[in-house]
Amino acid sequence: MQKKCNKKIRLVSIMLAVVMVLSVLVPAPAVEAAGKPSAPKSLNCRVCFVGNMAITNYATIQVKNFPKGAKIKNQKSSNKKVLAVTNARDNYVGLELLKAGKTVVSFDVVYKGKTTSLKTRVTVRKYERPCSSFKVGNREYASKVKKSSFFHQGYKGKKRTKEKVSIKAAKGWKLINIRYYDSKGKEKKIKNKSYVKYHNGDVYMIAYFQNKKTKEIQTVQMNFYPAFRLAN
């Protein structure tokens, strides 16, 4: 029973991570811009695993000079084992990272009967821990995300209601964003060394780091549950 529950919790946690990542990476609709639509020639991304299960990280390709009312169509990945193209929203193409490797993402920007074909070379690398310290309250969790960007834990004893979050980026990385679910279940941006409140005994938190050299984004997610939730 507990194994089934753990799998269910992991699946829910992954879905929460997807929602949080997309809410940060996908901005408001693009406005009309002068010039021909263009996309970056290359893009670097990261992917990680929990055991043999891929924790699918998400990334996006941004189209510049994207006219208002234009549509992105015919999105394709030349190597579907490395990544899959998920969808297109406004001037962004969504990418689902599956494993380390290289691929070419191609797509068309269609506007007023004219089509602009674009391509981006994408390199996906394995997970690298972007933080040297990840404290929640007086507990240090950096060792828990050494090989995976995802960690969840059931806790016992005194009910946890409010704790300070303190994060330090590893060498070559910088912390750019921290998000968590508030008491109403809404995703919220918080500052480093601020306090998070537990809602219904749970807290879901994700930190975003950027590699200073490659500009890649790597996330670290922490989920905590009361012990009784893991056993039921």
N, C-alpha and C positions, 0 to 999 in steps of 0.2 A: 504493500500500500504506500509506504513512504517513498519507494523508488518512483512509482507512478506520479505521486504528488510532486516530487522533485523535478521530474521531467516536465510536468505541467507548469510549474513555477518558472523553469528555465525558458519555456516557450513564451510565456507571458512577458518575461523580462526582455527577451529578444525583441518582441513586438514593441515594447515600450522604447527600447533603444532606437528602433527604426523610426518611430514617431518623433523622438527627440532629435535625432540626427537630421531628418528631413526638415523639421521645423526651423533648424538653424541654417542649413545650407540653401534652402529655397526661399528667396526673398520675395518682395512685392513684385507685381507685374512690371515688365520693362516698358519704358516710354520710347516714343519714336526717336530714332537717332539718325544722323546723317552718315553717309558712307555705306559701303558694301558689308553685309554680314560676315563675320569672321569668327573663328574658333582657335584656341591655342594649338600650336603644332604638336606639343607633347604635354603629358600630364603624369605625375607620379602619385601613387596611392599605396595604402597599406591594407593588409588583410590578416586576420588571426583566427585561431581555432581553440575550442574547448574540447580536449580529447580528440576524437576523430570527427567531431561535428564542427562545421564551419559556422562561426559567428559572423554572419555576412555584414561586412561594413559597407557603407554607402558613400558614394562620391557624386560629383556633378561636373559637367562640362558647360561652361558659360559661353553663350554666343554674344559677341559685341556687335554694336550697330544693328540691333534687332528692331525692325519697324513695328510699331503698334499694330496689332491685328495680324501679324505674320504667324505662320504655323511651322512647327518642326515635324517632319515626316520621314519615313523609311529609315529609322534608326537601326543600325546593325553593328555587331561585334564580330571581327574576323576570327576570334578565338573564344568561343562561348564557354570553354572550360575555365578561362581566366576571369571573365566577367560577362554579365548579361546586361543588356540595355533594358531598364525597367519602364520608363515612361519619359514624357517630355512635358514640362510645365513652363509656360511663358518662354523665357529665353534660356532655359536650362534643360540639359539632357541628363536623366537619372541613370546612375551606374550601380549595379550590384556586384561587389567584388567577391570572387569565389576562391581563387588560389593565386599564388605567386606566378608571374609570367608576363608576357607581352602580348598586346593585341592592338588592332586599329579600329576605332569607332568612327563609323561614317553615318551621315544623315543629311537631309535636305532642308533648307529654309525656303518655304513657299510664301510669296507675297505678291498679290495683284497679278497672278498668272506667271510670274517669273520664279525660277528655281535656282537657288545657289547651293551647290553641293560642297560639303565640308568634311574634313577628316582630322582626327586627333590620335596620335600614337600614345597609348597608355601603358605604363609600366607599373605592375603591381608587385610590391615587395612584402615579405613576411613581417609579422608584428615585431616591434621593438618597444620595450617598456620606456615610455616617455617621461615618467616621473621618478624622482629619487625618494620622495616621501608622499604618502597619502594618508593623512590622519583624520579620523572621525572620532571626536571626543578625545580620549587618551589612548586610543588604539591605533596602531600603525598597520596599514594594509599594503604597503608597497611590495612586500614579498609575495603577496597573493596574486599580483598581476605581473609577475616576472615573465611568464610564458603565454599569458592570455590577457586580453584587455577586459575580460568580463569576470566578475566575482559576485556571488551571492551567499548569504549566510543567515542561519537562524540563530537567534540569541535567546539566552535564558536569564533568569534572575529579575532584578529590578527593571521595571518598564522604562524604556528609553523614550524620552519625550523631546529633548532639545539638546543638540550637540554642535560643537564647533568643528568646522571643516578647514583643514590646513593642508595645502598641497604645494610641493616644490617640484619644479621641472628638472628633468635630468639634463646632463651636459649636452648641448646641441639642440635642445628643445625649449620652447617657451609656452607657458600656459596662456590660452587666449579666451577661454570661456568655461563656465561651470553652470550646469542646469540641473534642476530637480523638480519633482512633483510636489506642489504645495498641498495644504489640507483639503482643498477642493478638487484635487486630482489634476490640476492644471500645471503644465510645464512652465517653469519660472527660472529666470537668470539670477544668479547670486554672485556675490563677490568672494574672493579667497579670504579665508580667516573670518568668515561670517558664520552665523548659526543656522542650522536647518532643523525644522520641526518634523517629528514623526506623525504621520496621519494614519489612524487605525493601527498604530504600532509598526507601520512600514515606512521605508524611505527608499526612493529610487533616485540615483544621482549619476550624472555623466559629466566628465571633464574632457575638454578639447585641447589638444596640444598641436603646435605647428613646428615642424623641423626647420631650423634656421637656414639650412643649406638648400634642401630640396623643396621647401615650402609645403611638404605633405602634411595632411591633417591626420592625427592619430587620436582615438578616443579611449578613455578608461571608464568603465561603468561599475558602480557599486550598488548592490541591492541588499537590503536587510529586512528580515521578517522575524516576528516573535516565534519561538520554538514550537508553540502549539499549532501555528499555521502550517509548519512543515510536516507535522504528524497527522493532521486531519485530511 
